Amino acid sequence: MIVGLEFPLANKILYGVKGTAQTAGILYSMDLMGAWMGALVVSIALLPVLGLFKTCLFLACLKVLSLILILTSKWT
């Protein structure tokens, strides 16, 4: 459920800056770029170094941090 909240919250924050279509395009492109870079980093660097359990724990901490950053952002 937390993962599903990030996109609408970010959309609400950015909506006042740009129009609806441009905001959705920016968020979607950032989502795709983040997924691409995340898959690359996890498969090449994190899994071989940390192992599966520690990699999952690290990624869960990053997810909580991103939620905190979005919730504490300036609401428009």
Jmol script that loads the backbone (N, CA, C; Angstrom):
load data "model"
ATOM      1  N   MET A   1       0.821  -1.185   0.000  1.00  0.00           N
ATOM      2  CA  MET A   1       0.000   0.000   0.000  1.00  0.00           C
ATOM      3  C   MET A   1       0.866   1.251   0.000  1.00  0.00           C
ATOM      4  N   ILE A   2       1.968   1.231   0.710  1.00  0.00           N
ATOM      5  CA  ILE A   2       2.840   2.402   0.762  1.00  0.00           C
ATOM      6  C   ILE A   2       3.397   2.717  -0.622  1.00  0.00           C
ATOM      7  N   VAL A   3       3.759   1.695  -1.374  1.00  0.00           N
ATOM      8  CA  VAL A   3       4.295   1.912  -2.713  1.00  0.00           C
ATOM      9  C   VAL A   3       3.259   2.597  -3.591  1.00  0.00           C
ATOM     10  N   GLY A   4       2.006   2.222  -3.452  1.00  0.00           N
ATOM     11  CA  GLY A   4       0.946   2.823  -4.250  1.00  0.00           C
ATOM     12  C   GLY A   4       0.665   4.269  -3.895  1.00  0.00           C
ATOM     13  N   LEU A   5       1.070   4.710  -2.722  1.00  0.00           N
ATOM     14  CA  LEU A   5       0.830   6.093  -2.305  1.00  0.00           C
ATOM     15  C   LEU A   5       1.845   7.077  -2.869  1.00  0.00           C
ATOM     16  N   GLU A   6       3.026   6.621  -3.195  1.00  0.00           N
ATOM     17  CA  GLU A   6       4.075   7.547  -3.603  1.00  0.00           C
ATOM     18  C   GLU A   6       3.742   8.297  -4.886  1.00  0.00           C
ATOM     19  N   PHE A   7       3.236   7.609  -5.881  1.00  0.00           N
ATOM     20  CA  PHE A   7       2.954   8.263  -7.161  1.00  0.00           C
ATOM     21  C   PHE A   7       1.869   9.336  -7.038  1.00  0.00           C
ATOM     22  N   PRO A   8       0.716   9.060  -6.403  1.00  0.00           N
ATOM     23  CA  PRO A   8      -0.279  10.123  -6.240  1.00  0.00           C
ATOM     24  C   PRO A   8       0.207  11.288  -5.375  1.00  0.00           C
ATOM     25  N   LEU A   9       0.998  10.996  -4.340  1.00  0.00           N
ATOM     26  CA  LEU A   9       1.516  12.085  -3.504  1.00  0.00           C
ATOM     27  C   LEU A   9       2.476  12.973  -4.285  1.00  0.00           C
ATOM     28  N   ALA A  10       3.372  12.361  -5.027  1.00  0.00           N
ATOM     29  CA  ALA A  10       4.298  13.147  -5.841  1.00  0.00           C
ATOM     30  C   ALA A  10       3.540  13.928  -6.906  1.00  0.00           C
ATOM     31  N   ASN A  11       2.516  13.343  -7.472  1.00  0.00           N
ATOM     32  CA  ASN A  11       1.704  14.021  -8.470  1.00  0.00           C
ATOM     33  C   ASN A  11       1.021  15.245  -7.864  1.00  0.00           C
ATOM     34  N   LYS A  12       0.512  15.098  -6.655  1.00  0.00           N
ATOM     35  CA  LYS A  12      -0.142  16.222  -5.983  1.00  0.00           C
ATOM     36  C   LYS A  12       0.856  17.339  -5.687  1.00  0.00           C
ATOM     37  N   ILE A  13       2.074  16.982  -5.305  1.00  0.00           N
ATOM     38  CA  ILE A  13       3.096  17.982  -5.003  1.00  0.00           C
ATOM     39  C   ILE A  13       3.491  18.742  -6.262  1.00  0.00           C
ATOM     40  N   LEU A  14       3.690  18.033  -7.372  1.00  0.00           N
ATOM     41  CA  LEU A  14       4.139  18.661  -8.612  1.00  0.00           C
ATOM     42  C   LEU A  14       3.017  19.283  -9.422  1.00  0.00           C
ATOM     43  N   TYR A  15       1.772  18.970  -9.137  1.00  0.00           N
ATOM     44  CA  TYR A  15       0.659  19.426  -9.968  1.00  0.00           C
ATOM     45  C   TYR A  15       0.571  20.945 -10.034  1.00  0.00           C
ATOM     46  N   GLY A  16       0.872  21.632  -8.943  1.00  0.00           N
ATOM     47  CA  GLY A  16       0.803  23.084  -8.947  1.00  0.00           C
ATOM     48  C   GLY A  16       1.876  23.725  -9.801  1.00  0.00           C
ATOM     49  N   VAL A  17       2.952  23.007 -10.072  1.00  0.00           N
ATOM     50  CA  VAL A  17       4.064  23.541 -10.848  1.00  0.00           C
ATOM     51  C   VAL A  17       3.790  23.443 -12.343  1.00  0.00           C
ATOM     52  N   LYS A  18       3.256  22.349 -12.803  1.00  0.00           N
ATOM     53  CA  LYS A  18       3.033  22.092 -14.226  1.00  0.00           C
ATOM     54  C   LYS A  18       1.601  21.611 -14.441  1.00  0.00           C
ATOM     55  N   GLY A  19       1.221  21.427 -15.693  1.00  0.00           N
ATOM     56  CA  GLY A  19      -0.094  20.897 -16.024  1.00  0.00           C
ATOM     57  C   GLY A  19      -0.166  19.406 -15.759  1.00  0.00           C
ATOM     58  N   THR A  20      -1.358  18.856 -15.882  1.00  0.00           N
ATOM     59  CA  THR A  20      -1.578  17.446 -15.578  1.00  0.00           C
ATOM     60  C   THR A  20      -0.765  16.521 -16.470  1.00  0.00           C
ATOM     61  N   ALA A  21      -0.812  16.739 -17.773  1.00  0.00           N
ATOM     62  CA  ALA A  21      -0.102  15.855 -18.706  1.00  0.00           C
ATOM     63  C   ALA A  21       1.405  15.940 -18.506  1.00  0.00           C
ATOM     64  N   GLN A  22       1.917  17.137 -18.328  1.00  0.00           N
ATOM     65  CA  GLN A  22       3.360  17.299 -18.142  1.00  0.00           C
ATOM     66  C   GLN A  22       3.806  16.689 -16.813  1.00  0.00           C
ATOM     67  N   THR A  23       3.020  16.860 -15.769  1.00  0.00           N
ATOM     68  CA  THR A  23       3.343  16.261 -14.473  1.00  0.00           C
ATOM     69  C   THR A  23       3.368  14.741 -14.565  1.00  0.00           C
ATOM     70  N   ALA A  24       2.364  14.162 -15.208  1.00  0.00           N
ATOM     71  CA  ALA A  24       2.322  12.705 -15.356  1.00  0.00           C
ATOM     72  C   ALA A  24       3.500  12.208 -16.181  1.00  0.00           C
ATOM     73  N   GLY A  25       3.859  12.929 -17.228  1.00  0.00           N
ATOM     74  CA  GLY A  25       4.998  12.538 -18.062  1.00  0.00           C
ATOM     75  C   GLY A  25       6.310  12.586 -17.308  1.00  0.00           C
ATOM     76  N   ILE A  26       6.501  13.632 -16.531  1.00  0.00           N
ATOM     77  CA  ILE A  26       7.728  13.770 -15.743  1.00  0.00           C
ATOM     78  C   ILE A  26       7.824  12.644 -14.713  1.00  0.00           C
ATOM     79  N   LEU A  27       6.748  12.401 -13.985  1.00  0.00           N
ATOM     80  CA  LEU A  27       6.765  11.349 -12.966  1.00  0.00           C
ATOM     81  C   LEU A  27       6.968   9.971 -13.575  1.00  0.00           C
ATOM     82  N   TYR A  28       6.327   9.710 -14.708  1.00  0.00           N
ATOM     83  CA  TYR A  28       6.472   8.403 -15.344  1.00  0.00           C
ATOM     84  C   TYR A  28       7.892   8.202 -15.860  1.00  0.00           C
ATOM     85  N   SER A  29       8.476   9.239 -16.450  1.00  0.00           N
ATOM     86  CA  SER A  29       9.854   9.103 -16.944  1.00  0.00           C
ATOM     87  C   SER A  29      10.836   8.913 -15.792  1.00  0.00           C
ATOM     88  N   MET A  30      10.627   9.608 -14.683  1.00  0.00           N
ATOM     89  CA  MET A  30      11.491   9.416 -13.522  1.00  0.00           C
ATOM     90  C   MET A  30      11.319   8.016 -12.941  1.00  0.00           C
ATOM     91  N   ASP A  31      10.093   7.491 -12.964  1.00  0.00           N
ATOM     92  CA  ASP A  31       9.825   6.139 -12.479  1.00  0.00           C
ATOM     93  C   ASP A  31      10.546   5.101 -13.338  1.00  0.00           C
ATOM     94  N   LEU A  32      10.489   5.260 -14.656  1.00  0.00           N
ATOM     95  CA  LEU A  32      11.175   4.326 -15.557  1.00  0.00           C
ATOM     96  C   LEU A  32      12.691   4.386 -15.391  1.00  0.00           C
ATOM     97  N   MET A  33      13.231   5.594 -15.287  1.00  0.00           N
ATOM     98  CA  MET A  33      14.678   5.746 -15.124  1.00  0.00           C
ATOM     99  C   MET A  33      15.139   5.157 -13.793  1.00  0.00           C
ATOM    100  N   GLY A  34      14.378   5.385 -12.746  1.00  0.00           N
ATOM    101  CA  GLY A  34      14.720   4.818 -11.445  1.00  0.00           C
ATOM    102  C   GLY A  34      14.661   3.301 -11.439  1.00  0.00           C
ATOM    103  N   ALA A  35      13.674   2.738 -12.121  1.00  0.00           N
ATOM    104  CA  ALA A  35      13.571   1.277 -12.200  1.00  0.00           C
ATOM    105  C   ALA A  35      14.747   0.693 -12.969  1.00  0.00           C
ATOM    106  N   TRP A  36      15.130   1.349 -14.050  1.00  0.00           N
ATOM    107  CA  TRP A  36      16.262   0.876 -14.856  1.00  0.00           C
ATOM    108  C   TRP A  36      17.559   0.923 -14.047  1.00  0.00           C
ATOM    109  N   MET A  37      17.808   2.061 -13.407  1.00  0.00           N
ATOM    110  CA  MET A  37      19.040   2.192 -12.627  1.00  0.00           C
ATOM    111  C   MET A  37      19.025   1.272 -11.409  1.00  0.00           C
ATOM    112  N   GLY A  38      17.870   1.137 -10.773  1.00  0.00           N
ATOM    113  CA  GLY A  38      17.768   0.261  -9.614  1.00  0.00           C
ATOM    114  C   GLY A  38      18.034  -1.194  -9.954  1.00  0.00           C
ATOM    115  N   ALA A  39      17.476  -1.652 -11.061  1.00  0.00           N
ATOM    116  CA  ALA A  39      17.704  -3.039 -11.476  1.00  0.00           C
ATOM    117  C   ALA A  39      19.172  -3.278 -11.795  1.00  0.00           C
ATOM    118  N   LEU A  40      19.799  -2.314 -12.419  1.00  0.00           N
ATOM    119  CA  LEU A  40      21.214  -2.435 -12.761  1.00  0.00           C
ATOM    120  C   LEU A  40      22.084  -2.478 -11.506  1.00  0.00           C
ATOM    121  N   VAL A  41      21.856  -1.557 -10.590  1.00  0.00           N
ATOM    122  CA  VAL A  41      22.665  -1.489  -9.367  1.00  0.00           C
ATOM    123  C   VAL A  41      22.462  -2.730  -8.498  1.00  0.00           C
ATOM    124  N   VAL A  42      21.215  -3.151  -8.342  1.00  0.00           N
ATOM    125  CA  VAL A  42      20.940  -4.317  -7.499  1.00  0.00           C
ATOM    126  C   VAL A  42      21.575  -5.569  -8.080  1.00  0.00           C
ATOM    127  N   SER A  43      21.418  -5.781  -9.376  1.00  0.00           N
ATOM    128  CA  SER A  43      21.924  -7.026  -9.962  1.00  0.00           C
ATOM    129  C   SER A  43      23.438  -7.063 -10.079  1.00  0.00           C
ATOM    130  N   ILE A  44      24.069  -5.920 -10.282  1.00  0.00           N
ATOM    131  CA  ILE A  44      25.525  -5.902 -10.468  1.00  0.00           C
ATOM    132  C   ILE A  44      26.275  -5.681  -9.160  1.00  0.00           C
ATOM    133  N   ALA A  45      25.748  -4.833  -8.289  1.00  0.00           N
ATOM    134  CA  ALA A  45      26.511  -4.443  -7.108  1.00  0.00           C
ATOM    135  C   ALA A  45      25.976  -5.011  -5.795  1.00  0.00           C
ATOM    136  N   LEU A  46      24.713  -4.809  -5.517  1.00  0.00           N
ATOM    137  CA  LEU A  46      24.210  -5.138  -4.182  1.00  0.00           C
ATOM    138  C   LEU A  46      24.090  -6.631  -3.909  1.00  0.00           C
ATOM    139  N   LEU A  47      23.481  -7.375  -4.808  1.00  0.00           N
ATOM    140  CA  LEU A  47      23.303  -8.812  -4.554  1.00  0.00           C
ATOM    141  C   LEU A  47      24.619  -9.555  -4.370  1.00  0.00           C
ATOM    142  N   PRO A  48      25.613  -9.347  -5.223  1.00  0.00           N
ATOM    143  CA  PRO A  48      26.876 -10.066  -5.003  1.00  0.00           C
ATOM    144  C   PRO A  48      27.600  -9.659  -3.719  1.00  0.00           C
ATOM    145  N   VAL A  49      27.462  -8.396  -3.326  1.00  0.00           N
ATOM    146  CA  VAL A  49      28.199  -7.902  -2.158  1.00  0.00           C
ATOM    147  C   VAL A  49      27.450  -8.179  -0.856  1.00  0.00           C
ATOM    148  N   LEU A  50      26.166  -7.849  -0.801  1.00  0.00           N
ATOM    149  CA  LEU A  50      25.403  -7.949   0.444  1.00  0.00           C
ATOM    150  C   LEU A  50      24.656  -9.264   0.614  1.00  0.00           C
ATOM    151  N   GLY A  51      24.324  -9.908  -0.459  1.00  0.00           N
ATOM    152  CA  GLY A  51      23.486 -11.097  -0.379  1.00  0.00           C
ATOM    153  C   GLY A  51      22.017 -10.711  -0.446  1.00  0.00           C
ATOM    154  N   LEU A  52      21.162 -11.702  -0.525  1.00  0.00           N
ATOM    155  CA  LEU A  52      19.739 -11.459  -0.745  1.00  0.00           C
ATOM    156  C   LEU A  52      19.059 -10.771   0.438  1.00  0.00           C
ATOM    157  N   PHE A  53      19.246 -11.272   1.648  1.00  0.00           N
ATOM    158  CA  PHE A  53      18.548 -10.712   2.809  1.00  0.00           C
ATOM    159  C   PHE A  53      18.950  -9.263   3.076  1.00  0.00           C
ATOM    160  N   LYS A  54      20.242  -8.980   3.106  1.00  0.00           N
ATOM    161  CA  LYS A  54      20.700  -7.613   3.387  1.00  0.00           C
ATOM    162  C   LYS A  54      20.324  -6.655   2.262  1.00  0.00           C
ATOM    163  N   THR A  55      20.291  -7.142   1.030  1.00  0.00           N
ATOM    164  CA  THR A  55      19.856  -6.299  -0.084  1.00  0.00           C
ATOM    165  C   THR A  55      18.389  -5.928   0.077  1.00  0.00           C
ATOM    166  N   CYS A  56      17.554  -6.892   0.440  1.00  0.00           N
ATOM    167  CA  CYS A  56      16.130  -6.616   0.667  1.00  0.00           C
ATOM    168  C   CYS A  56      15.934  -5.641   1.825  1.00  0.00           C
ATOM    169  N   LEU A  57      16.690  -5.798   2.881  1.00  0.00           N
ATOM    170  CA  LEU A  57      16.611  -4.889   4.022  1.00  0.00           C
ATOM    171  C   LEU A  57      17.032  -3.475   3.630  1.00  0.00           C
ATOM    172  N   PHE A  58      18.099  -3.361   2.871  1.00  0.00           N
ATOM    173  CA  PHE A  58      18.580  -2.064   2.398  1.00  0.00           C
ATOM    174  C   PHE A  58      17.529  -1.378   1.522  1.00  0.00           C
ATOM    175  N   LEU A  59      16.929  -2.122   0.611  1.00  0.00           N
ATOM    176  CA  LEU A  59      15.918  -1.552  -0.278  1.00  0.00           C
ATOM    177  C   LEU A  59      14.657  -1.148   0.481  1.00  0.00           C
ATOM    178  N   ALA A  60      14.291  -1.899   1.508  1.00  0.00           N
ATOM    179  CA  ALA A  60      13.143  -1.527   2.335  1.00  0.00           C
ATOM    180  C   ALA A  60      13.410  -0.214   3.068  1.00  0.00           C
ATOM    181  N   CYS A  61      14.625  -0.033   3.552  1.00  0.00           N
ATOM    182  CA  CYS A  61      14.995   1.223   4.216  1.00  0.00           C
ATOM    183  C   CYS A  61      14.948   2.396   3.242  1.00  0.00           C
ATOM    184  N   LEU A  62      15.399   2.180   2.017  1.00  0.00           N
ATOM    185  CA  LEU A  62      15.321   3.232   0.999  1.00  0.00           C
ATOM    186  C   LEU A  62      13.874   3.605   0.697  1.00  0.00           C
ATOM    187  N   LYS A  63      12.995   2.617   0.667  1.00  0.00           N
ATOM    188  CA  LYS A  63      11.584   2.864   0.389  1.00  0.00           C
ATOM    189  C   LYS A  63      10.956   3.703   1.497  1.00  0.00           C
ATOM    190  N   VAL A  64      11.276   3.397   2.739  1.00  0.00           N
ATOM    191  CA  VAL A  64      10.758   4.177   3.865  1.00  0.00           C
ATOM    192  C   VAL A  64      11.304   5.602   3.812  1.00  0.00           C
ATOM    193  N   LEU A  65      12.576   5.752   3.472  1.00  0.00           N
ATOM    194  CA  LEU A  65      13.171   7.083   3.352  1.00  0.00           C
ATOM    195  C   LEU A  65      12.487   7.899   2.261  1.00  0.00           C
ATOM    196  N   SER A  66      12.198   7.281   1.130  1.00  0.00           N
ATOM    197  CA  SER A  66      11.527   8.016   0.053  1.00  0.00           C
ATOM    198  C   SER A  66      10.121   8.440   0.471  1.00  0.00           C
ATOM    199  N   LEU A  67       9.429   7.605   1.219  1.00  0.00           N
ATOM    200  CA  LEU A  67       8.106   7.972   1.709  1.00  0.00           C
ATOM    201  C   LEU A  67       8.194   9.152   2.675  1.00  0.00           C
ATOM    202  N   ILE A  68       9.175   9.140   3.552  1.00  0.00           N
ATOM    203  CA  ILE A  68       9.359  10.250   4.495  1.00  0.00           C
ATOM    204  C   ILE A  68       9.661  11.541   3.748  1.00  0.00           C
ATOM    205  N   LEU A  69      10.513  11.471   2.737  1.00  0.00           N
ATOM    206  CA  LEU A  69      10.835  12.665   1.953  1.00  0.00           C
ATOM    207  C   LEU A  69       9.611  13.222   1.244  1.00  0.00           C
ATOM    208  N   ILE A  70       8.783  12.359   0.698  1.00  0.00           N
ATOM    209  CA  ILE A  70       7.576  12.824   0.012  1.00  0.00           C
ATOM    210  C   ILE A  70       6.588  13.424   1.004  1.00  0.00           C
ATOM    211  N   LEU A  71       6.411  12.791   2.146  1.00  0.00           N
ATOM    212  CA  LEU A  71       5.453  13.294   3.128  1.00  0.00           C
ATOM    213  C   LEU A  71       5.888  14.608   3.758  1.00  0.00           C
ATOM    214  N   THR A  72       7.186  14.850   3.825  1.00  0.00           N
ATOM    215  CA  THR A  72       7.662  16.097   4.427  1.00  0.00           C
ATOM    216  C   THR A  72       7.923  17.181   3.388  1.00  0.00           C
ATOM    217  N   SER A  73       7.648  16.897   2.118  1.00  0.00           N
ATOM    218  CA  SER A  73       7.825  17.900   1.070  1.00  0.00           C
ATOM    219  C   SER A  73       6.782  18.994   1.217  1.00  0.00           C
ATOM    220  N   LYS A  74       7.046  20.090   0.556  1.00  0.00           N
ATOM    221  CA  LYS A  74       6.101  21.207   0.562  1.00  0.00           C
ATOM    222  C   LYS A  74       4.862  20.819  -0.241  1.00  0.00           C
ATOM    223  N   TRP A  75       3.711  20.889   0.390  1.00  0.00           N
ATOM    224  CA  TRP A  75       2.444  20.582  -0.280  1.00  0.00           C
ATOM    225  C   TRP A  75       1.929  21.841  -0.943  1.00  0.00           C
ATOM    226  N   THR A  76       1.491  21.715  -2.174  1.00  0.00           N
ATOM    227  CA  THR A  76       0.969  22.893  -2.882  1.00  0.00           C
ATOM    228  C   THR A  76      -0.537  22.864  -2.937  1.00  0.00           C
TER     229      THR A  76
END
end "model"
wireframe off; spacefill off
backbone 0.3
color backbone group
